[in-house]
Amino acid sequence: MNKEEANYIRNYFSNLMTDDEKLALKHHMYTYKTSDNPKMRKMMIERGWISEQPEIQEMLKDGYEEFELNVAKRILNQYPDKVFFNRCSQCSSLARTPYARQCKNCGFSWHEIVQAKFKLETSFQITGRQFFLLGQITKGEVKVGQFMDLTMLGLNRKPKIEAVEFALKRKNEVLREDIGLGTSELTEEEKEYIKGVGSFGTPFDIIVKK
């Protein structure tokens, strides 16, 4: 793993860091910012933003870059299904973000694979049928056979849409029609993860190929 990949994981998958790793990161940031301000440093220690715990300082003993690399390796090893390296299909360069659709290196664009955007409201399992993600189409048209890019939700999965159904939902005494996207390609753990996400403010992409 190189420095760019480690930084990418730390920036976009920081939710997978342990509490101690987050504290070590905060310790590094505020130690640097208060290196020439003893009064501010004292305040940061009192607030717990700079840690005097030996185990936290031990994580940073070989410098911040080594710490970031170790954290990224652990996350990738422990959560390979939740980390997605968004690479250009032409030159294999790492894109700026997991959601980018254009290469920062060669300029190649893959925006055309995005057919629609879907805003998640809730999710549920129908006995004997697919698992459904319920919400609203905010752009484009959704069809059976397309794929849901769940990277935005923090899940490195692109399950196939096997059913598109309508559901009446009452909100604030008003009935509205939501769209349900059904798939059978998710594991029980992934389903529970999505249920835990609940409503998600940023729409995710519906794409024509993985």
Salt bridges, closest charged atoms under 4 A:
GLU4 OE2 - LYS104 NZ 2.93
GLU5 OE2 - ARG87 NH2 2.47
GLU21 OE2 - ARG74 NE 2.71
GLU46 OE2 - LYS42 NZ 2.50
GLU58 OE2 - LYS61 NZ 2.83
GLU65 OE2 - LYS3 NZ 3.14
GLU68 OE2 - ARG10 NE 3.26
GLU121 OE2 - LYS119 NZ 3.10
GLU121 OE2 - ARG176 NH2 3.67
ASP149 OD2 - ARG101 NH2 2.89
GLU165 OE2 - ARG129 NH2 2.46
ASP178 OD1 - ARG176 NE 3.04
GLU185 OE1 - LYS210 NZ 3.80
GLU188 OE2 - LYS191 NZ 3.12
GLU190 OE2 - ARG157 NE 2.96
GLU192 OE2 - LYS195 NZ 3.44
ASP205 OD2 - ARG101 NH2 2.62
ASP205 OD1 - LYS117 NZ 2.46
